[in-house]
Amino acid sequence: MIAVAMSGGVDSTFAAHLLKKQGKNIFGLFALFSPKDPEKEIVRVKRLTDALKIDLKIVDLTGPFKEKIISYFLKSYRQGLTPNPCVVCNRKIKFGLLLEEAQKLGAQKIATGHYARVIFNEENQCFELFKGKDPGKEQSYFLALLNQKQLSRALFPLGEWKKEDVIKEIVKLGLFNLTSPESQEVCFIRGDYRELFSEEDFPPGEMITVDGRVVGKHQGIYAYTIGQRRGLGVRLGRPYYVVAINAQKNQVIIGPKKYLRCERFLVKNFHLICDAYRQEEIKANVRIRYRHKEAPATIKFFSEKDAEVVFEKPQQAVTPGQFAVAYQEDKVLGGGEIHLKENFIFAD
């Protein structure tokens, strides 16, 4: 039995269709993540599962989601970090608690609409994670923290597909108008995200240059990220970018583009998907955010879990709180949260 995590979108719907077409015994599984999940979303998913002629189960994960994801999201911003809730959600919720709920309902595996691939390596007895075949859509980055138990239970039916072909097939099936539009927003933020960030938690503060000059006010550190140029509200004669955020002093630090260059950073709790990948030093191509082009680097482990990533050439806007993910060709080695080793800004 396979549970298909249904969101109401094109990808999970087509994943369910493919599995059913293959003769698999499946049911749809819809998770409530937010008290604001509208009834129309449940109705939409029910229409899709009815059209596919599969059962739909609904589980309420609003409490755990708030505790594990929304709390992490807000805590990260309070610390001056830029979080990536999708990476954390996949490990703790979708392939964590939701998988557990699926198993309670009789499923042995959970399928999602992610564009990625899992292949079992007989030689090292390891479930390995690979990029999806569609380079413009592949989502292995968001799955890099999954462990062996989770990967052994995961199915990604769209791993060999291109998004454009998925849409064509959904249209042919007459299901496209029943699916929800694709969104690039964080799933639990609907409309104005500022309602999550109170002025009490995120008060306005100083915007300063790298040499310590106060040049303006920021509207709360949550509204800024490393590399940001637009919306700073200051004119200094040449382009300035956010180069650091000092949460302790409630300051946003801006500077010329050269201050965004970063050659090395730390990753705490670097997760390797397979134990067989472990070496003292690993040569890999490292991605520092989802849409970043991978760059050659050396990963140097100085403890069992902690590592330093050193690029061959400095990269722009390495952002604390985002995740560094290591690849060798299409294979994902693993990854972890970015921590800057040193920051010239905070030296008194």
C-alpha positions as CSV (number, residue, x, y, z in Angstrom):
1,M,0.0,0.0,0.0
2,I,1.3,3.5,-0.9
3,A,0.1,6.8,0.5
4,V,0.3,9.7,-2.0
5,A,0.8,13.0,-0.3
6,M,-1.7,15.2,-2.1
7,S,-1.5,19.0,-2.1
8,G,-4.2,19.7,-4.7
9,G,-1.5,20.6,-7.2
10,V,-0.5,19.2,-10.6
11,D,2.6,17.3,-9.4
12,S,1.1,15.3,-6.6
13,T,-2.0,14.6,-8.7
14,F,0.0,13.2,-11.6
15,A,2.2,11.2,-9.2
16,A,-1.0,9.5,-8.0
17,H,-2.2,8.9,-11.5
18,L,1.1,7.3,-12.5
19,L,1.1,4.9,-9.6
20,K,-2.5,3.9,-10.1
21,K,-1.8,3.3,-13.8
22,Q,1.1,1.0,-12.7
23,G,-1.4,-1.0,-10.8
24,K,-0.3,0.1,-7.3
25,N,-2.6,0.0,-4.4
26,I,-2.7,3.7,-3.3
27,F,-4.7,6.2,-1.4
28,G,-4.5,10.0,-1.2
29,L,-3.2,11.6,2.0
30,F,-3.9,15.3,2.7
31,A,-2.3,17.0,5.7
32,L,-3.6,20.1,7.4
33,F,-0.6,22.2,8.3
34,S,-2.2,25.4,9.3
35,P,-5.5,26.5,11.0
36,K,-5.9,28.7,8.0
37,D,-6.1,25.9,5.6
38,P,-9.4,26.7,3.9
39,E,-12.1,24.2,3.4
40,K,-11.9,24.8,-0.3
41,E,-8.5,23.1,-0.4
42,I,-9.9,19.9,1.1
43,V,-12.8,20.1,-1.4
44,R,-10.3,20.6,-4.2
45,V,-8.2,17.5,-3.2
46,K,-11.4,15.5,-2.7
47,R,-12.5,16.3,-6.2
48,L,-9.1,15.1,-7.6
49,T,-9.1,11.9,-5.6
50,D,-12.7,11.2,-6.7
51,A,-11.7,11.8,-10.3
52,L,-8.7,9.4,-9.8
53,K,-11.1,6.9,-8.1
54,I,-8.9,6.6,-5.0
55,D,-9.7,7.0,-1.3
56,L,-8.7,10.2,0.5
57,K,-7.5,10.3,4.1
58,I,-7.0,13.6,6.0
59,V,-4.7,14.1,8.9
60,D,-4.4,17.1,11.2
61,L,-0.7,18.1,11.7
62,T,-1.4,21.8,12.6
63,G,0.1,21.4,16.1
64,P,3.3,19.7,15.2
65,F,3.7,21.9,12.2
66,K,3.5,25.0,14.3
67,E,5.9,23.5,16.9
68,K,8.5,22.2,14.4
69,I,8.3,24.5,11.4
70,I,6.7,27.8,12.1
71,S,8.6,28.1,15.4
72,Y,11.9,27.3,13.6
73,F,11.0,29.9,10.9
74,L,10.5,32.7,13.4
75,K,13.4,31.7,15.7
76,S,15.7,31.8,12.7
77,Y,14.7,35.3,11.8
78,R,15.1,36.5,15.4
79,Q,18.7,35.2,15.2
80,G,19.3,37.2,12.0
81,L,19.2,34.1,9.8
82,T,17.3,33.4,6.5
83,P,15.5,30.1,7.1
84,N,14.6,27.5,4.5
85,P,11.4,25.9,6.0
86,C,10.9,23.5,3.0
87,V,14.1,21.6,3.7
88,V,13.3,21.2,7.4
89,C,9.6,20.4,6.7
90,N,10.6,17.5,4.4
91,R,12.7,15.9,7.0
92,K,10.5,16.5,10.1
93,I,7.0,16.6,8.7
94,K,6.4,15.2,5.2
95,F,8.9,12.3,5.6
96,G,8.7,12.3,9.4
97,L,5.3,12.7,11.0
98,L,3.2,12.4,7.8
99,L,5.1,9.2,6.9
100,E,4.2,7.9,10.4
101,E,0.6,8.7,9.9
102,A,0.6,7.0,6.5
103,Q,2.1,3.8,8.1
104,K,-0.7,3.9,10.8
105,L,-3.2,3.9,7.9
106,G,-1.5,0.8,6.4
107,A,0.9,2.3,3.9
108,Q,4.4,0.9,3.5
109,K,5.7,3.9,1.5
110,I,4.8,7.5,0.8
111,A,4.9,9.1,-2.6
112,T,5.2,12.8,-3.3
113,G,5.3,15.0,-6.4
114,H,8.9,16.0,-6.0
115,Y,11.2,16.0,-9.0
116,A,14.0,13.7,-7.6
117,R,15.1,10.1,-7.8
118,V,16.0,7.4,-5.2
119,I,18.1,4.4,-6.3
120,F,19.2,1.6,-4.1
121,N,22.9,0.9,-4.4
122,E,23.6,-2.8,-4.0
123,E,27.3,-2.3,-3.6
124,N,27.1,-0.1,-0.5
125,Q,23.6,-1.2,0.5
126,C,22.5,2.4,0.5
127,F,19.4,4.3,-0.8
128,E,21.0,7.1,-2.8
129,L,19.3,10.4,-3.8
130,F,19.7,11.9,-7.3
131,K,18.5,15.0,-9.1
132,G,15.3,14.8,-11.1
133,K,15.7,14.6,-14.8
134,D,14.2,18.1,-15.4
135,P,17.0,20.6,-14.7
136,G,14.7,23.5,-14.4
137,K,12.4,21.9,-11.9
138,E,14.4,19.2,-10.0
139,Q,14.0,19.4,-6.2
140,S,16.7,17.2,-4.7
141,Y,18.1,20.3,-2.8
142,F,15.0,20.2,-0.6
143,L,15.4,16.5,0.2
144,A,19.1,16.5,1.1
145,L,18.5,16.0,4.8
146,L,16.5,12.8,4.5
147,N,18.0,9.8,6.2
148,Q,18.2,6.2,5.1
149,K,14.9,5.1,6.8
150,Q,13.1,8.0,5.1
151,L,14.6,7.4,1.7
152,S,13.7,3.7,1.9
153,R,10.1,4.6,2.3
154,A,10.0,7.4,-0.3
155,L,8.7,7.2,-3.8
156,F,9.2,10.0,-6.4
157,P,7.2,9.0,-9.5
158,L,8.1,12.3,-11.3
159,G,11.8,11.8,-11.1
160,E,12.1,10.9,-14.8
161,W,9.6,13.5,-16.0
162,K,9.8,17.1,-17.2
163,K,7.3,19.5,-15.8
164,E,6.0,20.6,-19.2
165,D,5.2,17.0,-20.0
166,V,3.4,16.5,-16.7
167,I,1.2,19.5,-17.4
168,K,0.4,18.2,-20.9
169,E,-0.7,14.9,-19.5
170,I,-2.8,16.4,-16.7
171,V,-4.5,18.5,-19.4
172,K,-5.2,15.4,-21.4
173,L,-6.7,13.7,-18.3
174,G,-9.1,16.7,-17.9
175,L,-7.7,17.4,-14.4
176,F,-5.8,20.6,-14.9
177,N,-8.7,22.9,-14.0
178,L,-9.3,21.0,-10.8
179,T,-5.7,21.5,-9.6
180,S,-4.5,24.5,-7.5
181,P,-2.1,27.1,-9.1
182,E,1.6,26.6,-8.4
183,S,2.9,29.0,-5.8
184,Q,6.5,30.0,-5.0
185,E,5.5,31.3,-1.5
186,V,6.1,29.5,1.7
187,C,3.1,27.2,2.1
188,F,2.0,28.5,5.5
189,I,2.1,32.2,4.5
190,R,-1.0,33.3,2.7
191,G,-1.3,36.9,1.7
192,D,0.6,39.4,3.8
193,Y,3.4,37.5,5.5
194,R,4.0,40.4,7.8
195,E,1.2,39.2,10.1
196,L,3.7,36.6,11.4
197,F,6.2,39.2,12.5
198,S,5.1,41.5,15.3
199,E,6.9,44.8,15.8
200,E,7.4,43.7,19.4
201,D,9.5,40.8,18.2
202,F,11.1,42.6,15.2
203,P,11.4,46.3,16.0
204,P,12.9,48.8,13.6
205,G,16.6,49.5,14.1
206,E,19.7,51.0,12.6
207,M,20.9,50.4,9.1
208,I,24.6,51.0,9.0
209,T,27.5,50.7,6.5
210,V,30.4,48.4,6.9
211,D,32.5,51.2,8.3
212,G,29.9,51.9,11.0
213,R,28.0,54.9,9.6
214,V,24.3,55.0,10.4
215,V,22.6,55.8,7.1
216,G,19.0,54.9,7.8
217,K,16.5,52.7,9.6
218,H,15.4,49.2,8.8
219,Q,11.8,48.0,9.3
220,G,12.7,44.8,11.3
221,I,15.5,42.3,10.5
222,Y,13.1,39.7,9.2
223,A,12.6,41.8,6.1
224,Y,16.2,41.6,4.9
225,T,18.5,38.9,3.6
226,I,22.1,38.7,2.5
227,G,22.6,40.0,-1.0
228,Q,19.5,42.1,-1.0
229,R,19.7,45.4,-2.9
230,R,16.1,46.5,-3.5
231,G,14.0,48.1,-0.8
232,L,16.8,49.4,1.5
233,G,15.5,52.9,1.4
234,V,18.9,54.6,1.2
235,R,20.8,56.4,-1.6
236,L,24.6,56.4,-1.3
237,G,25.7,57.2,-4.8
238,R,26.4,53.6,-5.8
239,P,24.8,50.2,-5.3
240,Y,24.8,48.9,-1.7
241,Y,23.7,45.4,-0.6
242,V,22.8,43.7,2.7
243,V,26.1,42.1,3.7
244,A,25.3,41.0,7.3
245,I,22.6,41.1,10.0
246,N,23.5,41.6,13.6
247,A,20.5,40.3,15.5
248,Q,22.1,41.1,18.9
249,K,22.4,44.8,18.1
250,N,19.3,44.8,15.8
251,Q,21.3,46.2,12.9
252,V,21.3,45.6,9.2
253,I,24.7,46.2,7.7
254,I,25.1,47.2,4.1
255,G,28.1,47.6,1.8
256,P,29.4,47.5,-1.7
257,K,29.1,44.2,-3.6
258,K,32.7,43.1,-2.9
259,Y,31.7,42.4,0.7
260,L,29.3,39.7,-0.5
261,R,32.2,37.5,-1.6
262,C,32.7,34.4,0.5
263,E,35.3,31.7,0.1
264,R,34.5,29.5,3.1
265,F,31.9,28.8,5.8
266,L,30.9,26.3,8.4
267,V,28.2,23.7,8.3
268,K,27.0,22.4,11.6
269,N,25.5,18.9,11.7
270,F,26.4,18.1,8.1
271,H,24.2,15.2,7.1
272,L,25.6,12.6,4.8
273,I,23.0,10.5,3.1
274,C,25.2,7.4,3.1
275,D,27.9,6.5,5.6
276,A,30.0,5.2,2.6
277,Y,30.4,8.8,1.5
278,R,32.3,9.9,4.6
279,Q,35.9,11.0,4.1
280,E,38.0,13.5,6.0
281,E,37.9,15.7,2.9
282,I,35.3,15.4,0.1
283,K,35.5,17.1,-3.3
284,A,32.0,18.1,-4.4
285,N,29.9,20.8,-6.2
286,V,28.1,22.8,-3.6
287,R,24.8,24.7,-3.9
288,I,24.2,27.4,-1.3
289,R,20.6,28.0,-2.1
290,Y,17.9,26.4,-4.3
291,R,18.5,28.5,-7.4
292,H,22.3,28.9,-6.9
293,K,24.6,27.4,-9.5
294,E,26.7,24.7,-7.9
295,A,30.3,25.6,-7.4
296,P,33.4,23.3,-6.9
297,A,34.4,23.1,-3.3
298,T,36.2,20.9,-0.7
299,I,34.2,19.8,2.4
300,K,36.6,19.4,5.3
301,F,35.2,17.5,8.3
302,F,36.8,18.5,11.6
303,S,34.4,16.5,13.8
304,E,31.8,13.7,13.1
305,K,29.1,16.2,12.3
306,D,30.7,19.6,11.6
307,A,32.5,20.7,8.4
308,E,34.1,23.6,6.7
309,V,33.2,24.2,3.0
310,V,36.0,25.9,1.0
311,F,35.1,27.0,-2.5
312,E,37.7,27.0,-5.3
313,K,36.4,30.5,-6.2
314,P,34.6,32.8,-3.8
315,Q,30.8,32.9,-4.1
316,Q,28.3,35.7,-3.7
317,A,25.9,36.1,-0.9
318,V,26.5,33.0,1.2
319,T,23.6,33.3,3.6
320,P,23.5,32.0,7.2
321,G,20.4,29.9,7.8
322,Q,20.2,28.6,4.2
323,F,21.3,25.1,3.4
324,A,24.5,24.0,1.6
325,V,23.9,20.9,-0.4
326,A,26.8,18.8,-1.9
327,Y,26.6,17.0,-5.2
328,Q,28.8,14.7,-7.2
329,E,27.4,15.0,-10.7
330,D,23.6,14.1,-10.2
331,K,24.1,12.4,-6.9
332,V,23.3,14.2,-3.6
333,L,25.9,13.6,-0.9
334,G,24.1,15.5,1.8
335,G,24.1,19.0,3.3
336,G,23.5,21.2,6.3
337,E,22.7,24.7,7.6
338,I,25.2,27.4,6.7
339,H,27.1,29.2,9.5
340,L,29.6,31.9,8.7
341,K,32.9,31.2,10.4
342,E,33.8,34.8,11.0
343,N,32.2,38.1,10.2
344,F,34.1,41.3,9.9
345,I,31.0,43.2,10.9
346,F,30.7,41.9,14.5
347,A,34.3,42.6,15.5
348,D,34.3,45.4,18.1
